[in-house]
Amino acid sequence: MFQVEKHIKIISISIFVLGFDNCFMHYTEKIPPNQIHDGKEISLFRRHLPIKLKLNRSNIPKSIPVEFVEKIKDDKTNEYKLPSLHKQFIDNYIENYYSEEILAKFKINELFINNPNANIMVEIKALPIKIEVDKSSRLYSAFSLGMIPYQTYTYGQITFELVDLDQKEKIKEYTYKLNHRQYVGTSLYIFSPLILLFSDYIDHSGTANTYSIMWRAHEAFHRDLTYDLSRDPKLLERFYIHESPNYSLQIKSTEKGKEFEPLFQSMMESALIAKGFHLFDIDRSYSGKKKIDRSILIEKFIFERNLDGKEEVSKIKYEATCQDLISGNILWKQSISYATMQKELLDQEIIQIATQELFRQLSQDGII
């Protein structure tokens, strides 16, 4: 009987620990200025800087080095070896340095205005360097049933390049080292939400994914760029908007999209106008003698519902192409595919999400 109770206690404790082992707290160290500031007031007189953003994901590594503070001795071979780290964790750590949260921070920053006709592009290039696991803290955490959090560190760097699109040259770059700490433990379930009240740069999550790295990176870039612009009028002059070309929009649906084509076109037009595109109906533009500079063609639009096992899946697919009518060049082309099993979403909401997916990709690629 005693043995049964003992086993029940062990199982209960194990379930408790495993249940709260997904309590993560992330913190990224503050990044110092990349130059000595003179201490004088920084003021841009409430300027709004038009920019285009590009999150460069072309160099995402398949893996990065993992270093352990303490090696483990293999009793059989009498040699020291390094413990392994699950690939999913490594993938999560890498993805943290390419998170689209950095784009979201720019969009809510009042200093910047995303405009497809901006002269300055901010290209963001990240590079995760290594992961460091504190083996001793894992041991203490195990003995304390997770009350003492164990720690993992990730290191990397990020570069913000300012590119003058008219001059086709890189005019400035800001590079920062990133030091991120991750704490995992049962006690964080209680204390982490309280710690969040005292810092905007601590992230509490249920996985190894975090936004804190991008928060710190954006903070540092905003601080240093603002300082440089307040002291370099010539740099500030490069932030301007080109004359906006006139666009037309045409949609060609398949049979599976005909029913929803009017709604899709209406939402696409509204989204384009909201993003700063000068959009004209072809018939009206010609009658009003408006010159169309570029055309946006949506082809192969599909909206269908299929059964995936017992679940109904709503799918939208389409291809979007933008062509310069003067030169005949294709300026950009995107293939969009969106699927959801959320039954509570209305047709209008599904179409709206699929429409925004196009602009998310265009923004990530630095097109708008």
C-alpha positions as CSV (number, residue, x, y, z in Angstrom):
1,M,0.0,0.0,0.0
2,F,2.8,2.3,0.9
3,Q,4.6,1.6,-2.4
4,V,1.4,2.4,-4.3
5,E,1.0,5.8,-2.5
6,K,4.6,6.5,-3.2
7,H,4.2,5.9,-6.9
8,I,1.1,8.0,-7.0
9,K,3.0,10.9,-5.4
10,I,5.8,10.6,-7.8
11,I,3.4,10.5,-10.8
12,S,1.5,13.5,-9.4
13,I,4.7,15.5,-8.9
14,S,5.9,14.6,-12.4
15,I,2.6,15.7,-13.9
16,F,2.8,18.9,-12.0
17,V,6.4,19.7,-13.1
18,L,5.7,18.7,-16.7
19,G,2.5,20.7,-16.8
20,F,4.4,23.9,-15.8
21,D,7.6,23.2,-17.6
22,N,6.2,25.2,-20.4
23,C,6.4,28.4,-18.4
24,F,9.0,30.5,-20.2
25,M,10.3,34.0,-19.4
26,H,12.5,35.8,-21.9
27,Y,14.7,38.9,-21.4
28,T,17.0,40.6,-23.9
29,E,19.7,42.9,-22.5
30,K,19.5,46.6,-23.3
31,I,21.7,47.6,-26.3
32,P,24.1,50.5,-25.8
33,P,24.2,53.3,-28.3
34,N,26.5,52.7,-31.3
35,Q,28.2,56.0,-30.7
36,I,28.6,58.5,-27.9
37,H,25.7,60.9,-27.7
38,D,26.3,64.5,-26.8
39,G,23.5,64.6,-24.2
40,K,21.7,67.4,-25.9
41,E,17.9,67.3,-26.6
42,I,16.8,65.2,-29.5
43,S,13.9,66.7,-31.5
44,L,12.6,66.0,-35.0
45,F,9.7,68.4,-34.6
46,R,7.1,65.6,-34.8
47,R,8.4,64.5,-38.2
48,H,7.0,61.4,-39.8
49,L,9.5,59.5,-41.9
50,P,8.2,57.6,-45.0
51,I,10.0,54.3,-45.3
52,K,9.7,50.9,-47.0
53,L,10.6,47.8,-44.9
54,K,12.3,44.6,-45.9
55,L,13.0,41.7,-43.5
56,N,15.7,39.8,-45.1
57,R,15.2,36.1,-44.4
58,S,17.6,34.8,-47.1
59,N,20.3,33.8,-44.7
60,I,18.3,31.7,-42.1
61,P,20.7,29.0,-41.0
62,K,19.6,25.4,-40.7
63,S,21.3,25.2,-37.3
64,I,23.7,27.2,-35.0
65,P,26.3,26.0,-32.5
66,V,25.1,24.9,-29.1
67,E,27.6,25.3,-26.2
68,F,27.1,23.8,-22.7
69,V,28.7,25.4,-19.7
70,E,29.2,21.9,-18.1
71,K,30.1,18.7,-19.9
72,I,28.7,15.3,-18.9
73,K,31.0,12.3,-18.4
74,D,30.1,9.0,-20.0
75,D,30.8,6.3,-17.5
76,K,31.1,3.6,-20.2
77,T,33.8,5.3,-22.3
78,N,35.2,7.5,-19.4
79,E,35.1,10.4,-21.9
80,Y,33.3,13.8,-21.6
81,K,30.5,14.5,-24.0
82,L,28.1,17.3,-24.7
83,P,24.3,16.6,-24.1
84,S,22.0,17.3,-27.0
85,L,19.4,20.0,-27.4
86,H,16.1,19.2,-29.2
87,K,16.0,20.4,-32.8
88,Q,12.6,22.1,-32.2
89,F,14.2,24.3,-29.5
90,I,17.1,25.2,-31.8
91,D,14.6,26.1,-34.6
92,N,12.6,28.3,-32.2
93,Y,15.7,30.1,-31.1
94,I,16.8,30.8,-34.7
95,E,13.3,32.0,-35.6
96,N,13.3,34.6,-32.8
97,Y,16.0,36.5,-34.7
98,Y,13.8,36.7,-37.9
99,S,10.4,37.4,-36.2
100,E,8.0,39.6,-38.0
101,E,7.4,41.3,-34.7
102,I,10.1,43.8,-35.8
103,L,7.8,44.9,-38.7
104,A,4.9,45.3,-36.3
105,K,7.0,47.6,-34.0
106,F,7.8,49.9,-37.0
107,K,4.1,50.0,-37.9
108,I,3.0,51.2,-34.5
109,N,5.9,53.7,-34.1
110,E,4.6,57.2,-34.9
111,L,8.0,58.3,-36.2
112,F,7.6,56.0,-39.3
113,I,5.1,55.8,-42.1
114,N,5.0,52.7,-44.3
115,N,4.6,54.0,-47.8
116,P,5.1,52.1,-51.1
117,N,6.5,55.2,-52.7
118,A,9.1,56.0,-50.0
119,N,12.6,56.8,-51.1
120,I,14.3,55.1,-48.1
121,M,14.2,51.4,-47.6
122,V,15.1,49.9,-44.2
123,E,16.5,46.5,-44.8
124,I,16.7,44.3,-41.7
125,K,19.3,41.5,-41.6
126,A,19.7,39.3,-38.6
127,L,22.2,36.6,-37.7
128,P,21.8,34.2,-34.8
129,I,25.3,33.2,-33.6
130,K,25.1,30.6,-30.9
131,I,23.1,29.0,-28.1
132,E,24.6,28.5,-24.6
133,V,23.0,26.1,-22.1
134,D,23.6,26.5,-18.4
135,K,23.8,22.8,-17.4
136,S,24.3,23.5,-13.7
137,S,21.1,25.6,-13.5
138,R,19.2,22.7,-15.1
139,L,20.5,20.4,-12.3
140,Y,19.3,22.8,-9.6
141,S,16.0,23.2,-11.4
142,A,15.5,19.5,-11.4
143,F,16.2,19.1,-7.7
144,S,13.9,22.0,-6.8
145,L,11.1,20.5,-9.1
146,G,11.3,23.6,-11.3
147,M,11.0,26.2,-8.6
148,I,14.5,27.4,-9.5
149,P,14.3,28.2,-13.2
150,Y,17.0,26.9,-15.5
151,Q,18.6,29.2,-18.0
152,T,19.5,29.2,-21.7
153,Y,21.3,32.0,-23.5
154,T,21.2,32.9,-27.2
155,Y,23.5,35.4,-28.9
156,G,23.3,37.1,-32.3
157,Q,23.4,40.4,-34.1
158,I,21.1,42.5,-36.3
159,T,21.8,45.1,-38.9
160,F,19.5,47.9,-40.1
161,E,20.6,49.2,-43.5
162,L,19.3,52.5,-44.9
163,V,19.1,52.3,-48.7
164,D,18.4,55.3,-50.9
165,L,16.3,53.8,-53.7
166,D,16.7,56.9,-56.0
167,Q,20.5,56.8,-55.7
168,K,20.6,53.0,-55.4
169,E,23.1,53.1,-52.6
170,K,23.4,52.1,-49.0
171,I,23.8,55.3,-47.0
172,K,24.0,54.1,-43.5
173,E,23.9,51.0,-41.3
174,Y,23.3,50.2,-37.7
175,T,24.6,46.9,-36.3
176,Y,23.8,45.6,-32.8
177,K,24.8,42.6,-30.7
178,L,21.9,40.8,-29.1
179,N,22.1,38.9,-25.8
180,H,18.9,37.0,-24.9
181,R,18.2,35.0,-21.8
182,Q,15.5,32.4,-21.4
183,Y,14.3,31.1,-18.0
184,V,12.1,28.0,-17.6
185,G,10.5,26.8,-14.4
186,T,7.4,26.2,-12.4
187,S,7.8,29.3,-10.2
188,L,7.5,31.5,-13.3
189,Y,3.9,30.6,-13.6
190,I,3.4,32.7,-10.5
191,F,6.2,35.3,-10.6
192,S,6.6,36.1,-14.3
193,P,3.3,38.0,-14.7
194,L,4.3,40.2,-11.8
195,I,7.8,40.8,-13.2
196,L,6.1,42.0,-16.4
197,L,4.7,44.9,-14.6
198,F,8.2,46.4,-14.1
199,S,9.6,45.9,-17.6
200,D,8.4,46.3,-21.1
201,Y,11.2,44.0,-22.4
202,I,10.3,40.8,-20.5
203,D,8.2,38.4,-22.4
204,H,6.2,35.6,-20.8
205,S,5.2,32.7,-23.1
206,G,4.5,29.0,-23.2
207,T,7.3,28.3,-25.7
208,A,10.9,29.1,-26.6
209,N,9.6,31.8,-29.0
210,T,9.9,35.4,-27.9
211,Y,9.4,39.0,-29.1
212,S,11.8,40.5,-26.6
213,I,14.8,40.3,-29.1
214,M,13.0,42.3,-31.7
215,W,11.7,44.8,-29.1
216,R,15.2,45.6,-28.0
217,A,16.5,45.8,-31.6
218,H,13.8,48.2,-32.6
219,E,14.4,50.3,-29.5
220,A,18.1,50.7,-30.2
221,F,17.6,51.5,-33.9
222,H,14.9,54.1,-33.2
223,R,17.1,55.7,-30.6
224,D,20.2,55.9,-32.7
225,L,18.5,56.9,-36.0
226,T,16.6,59.7,-34.2
227,Y,19.8,61.0,-32.8
228,D,21.6,61.0,-36.2
229,L,18.6,62.6,-38.0
230,S,18.5,65.4,-35.4
231,R,22.1,66.2,-36.1
232,D,22.3,65.5,-39.8
233,P,19.9,67.6,-41.9
234,K,21.2,66.0,-45.2
235,L,20.3,62.5,-44.0
236,L,16.8,63.7,-43.0
237,E,16.3,65.2,-46.5
238,R,16.6,61.7,-48.1
239,F,13.3,60.6,-46.4
240,Y,10.7,61.7,-49.0
241,I,7.9,60.2,-51.1
242,H,8.1,59.8,-54.8
243,E,5.1,60.9,-56.9
244,S,2.6,58.0,-56.6
245,P,1.9,56.1,-59.9
246,N,-1.7,55.4,-60.9
247,Y,-2.8,51.8,-60.5
248,S,-5.6,49.7,-62.0
249,L,-6.9,46.5,-60.5
250,Q,-8.3,43.6,-62.4
251,I,-9.5,40.2,-61.0
252,K,-9.9,37.0,-62.9
253,S,-11.6,34.3,-60.9
254,T,-11.9,30.6,-61.5
255,E,-15.4,29.0,-61.2
256,K,-14.7,28.3,-57.5
257,G,-14.2,32.0,-56.9
258,K,-16.9,33.7,-59.1
259,E,-19.5,33.9,-56.3
260,F,-17.1,35.8,-54.0
261,E,-15.3,37.9,-56.6
262,P,-17.3,41.2,-56.0
263,L,-16.6,41.0,-52.2
264,F,-12.9,40.1,-52.8
265,Q,-12.5,43.0,-55.2
266,S,-14.1,45.5,-52.9
267,M,-11.8,44.4,-50.0
268,M,-8.7,44.4,-52.2
269,E,-9.5,47.9,-53.5
270,S,-10.0,49.2,-49.9
271,A,-6.7,47.6,-48.8
272,L,-4.7,49.1,-51.7
273,I,-6.1,52.6,-51.0
274,A,-5.4,52.2,-47.3
275,K,-1.7,51.3,-48.1
276,G,-1.2,54.4,-50.2
277,F,-1.9,53.2,-53.7
278,H,-3.6,55.6,-56.1
279,L,-6.2,53.3,-57.6
280,F,-8.4,54.1,-60.5
281,D,-11.1,52.1,-62.3
282,I,-10.0,51.5,-65.9
283,D,-13.2,52.8,-67.5
284,R,-13.4,55.9,-65.3
285,S,-9.7,56.6,-65.6
286,Y,-9.8,56.7,-69.4
287,S,-12.9,58.7,-69.5
288,G,-11.3,61.2,-67.1
289,K,-8.1,61.0,-69.1
290,K,-6.1,59.6,-66.2
291,K,-3.0,57.8,-67.2
292,I,-2.6,54.3,-65.7
293,D,1.1,53.6,-64.9
294,R,0.8,50.2,-63.3
295,S,-1.6,47.3,-63.3
296,I,-2.3,44.8,-60.6
297,L,-3.8,41.6,-61.9
298,I,-5.3,39.0,-59.6
299,E,-5.6,35.6,-61.3
300,K,-6.8,32.1,-60.3
301,F,-8.8,33.4,-57.4
302,I,-10.4,30.4,-55.6
303,F,-12.6,30.3,-52.5
304,E,-13.7,26.8,-51.5
305,R,-14.6,24.6,-48.6
306,N,-13.4,21.0,-48.3
307,L,-13.6,18.3,-45.7
308,D,-10.3,17.4,-44.1
309,G,-11.4,14.3,-42.2
310,K,-14.2,15.5,-40.0
311,E,-13.2,19.2,-40.1
312,E,-14.3,21.7,-42.8
313,V,-11.4,23.7,-44.2
314,S,-12.0,27.1,-45.9
315,K,-9.3,27.8,-48.5
316,I,-8.5,30.9,-50.5
317,K,-5.8,31.0,-53.2
318,Y,-4.8,33.6,-55.8
319,E,-1.8,35.0,-57.7
320,A,-1.1,38.7,-57.8
321,T,1.1,40.4,-60.4
322,C,2.1,44.0,-60.7
323,Q,3.3,45.2,-64.1
324,D,4.7,48.6,-65.1
325,L,2.7,49.5,-68.2
326,I,5.4,51.9,-69.5
327,S,8.3,49.5,-69.5
328,G,6.4,46.2,-69.5
329,N,8.4,45.0,-66.6
330,I,6.9,42.8,-63.9
331,L,7.5,44.7,-60.6
332,W,6.4,41.9,-58.3
333,K,4.5,38.7,-58.2
334,Q,3.1,36.9,-55.2
335,S,1.2,33.5,-54.8
336,I,-1.1,33.6,-51.8
337,S,-2.6,30.6,-50.1
338,Y,-4.7,30.8,-46.9
339,A,-6.6,28.0,-45.1
340,T,-8.5,27.9,-41.8
341,M,-10.7,25.5,-39.8
342,Q,-12.3,28.3,-37.7
343,K,-16.0,27.8,-38.3
344,E,-16.9,31.0,-36.5
345,L,-15.3,33.1,-39.2
346,L,-17.6,34.7,-41.7
347,D,-16.9,34.7,-45.4
348,Q,-16.0,38.4,-45.3
349,E,-13.5,37.8,-42.4
350,I,-11.8,35.0,-44.3
351,I,-11.5,37.1,-47.4
352,Q,-10.1,40.0,-45.4
353,I,-7.4,37.8,-43.8
354,A,-6.4,36.4,-47.2
355,T,-6.2,39.9,-48.6
356,Q,-4.0,41.1,-45.8
357,E,-1.7,38.1,-46.4
358,L,-0.7,39.7,-49.7
359,F,0.3,42.9,-48.0
360,R,2.2,41.0,-45.3
361,Q,4.3,39.4,-47.9
362,L,4.9,42.6,-49.8
363,S,5.9,44.4,-46.6
364,Q,8.3,41.6,-45.6
365,D,9.9,41.8,-49.1
366,G,10.3,45.5,-48.9
367,I,7.9,46.3,-51.7
368,I,5.5,48.4,-49.7
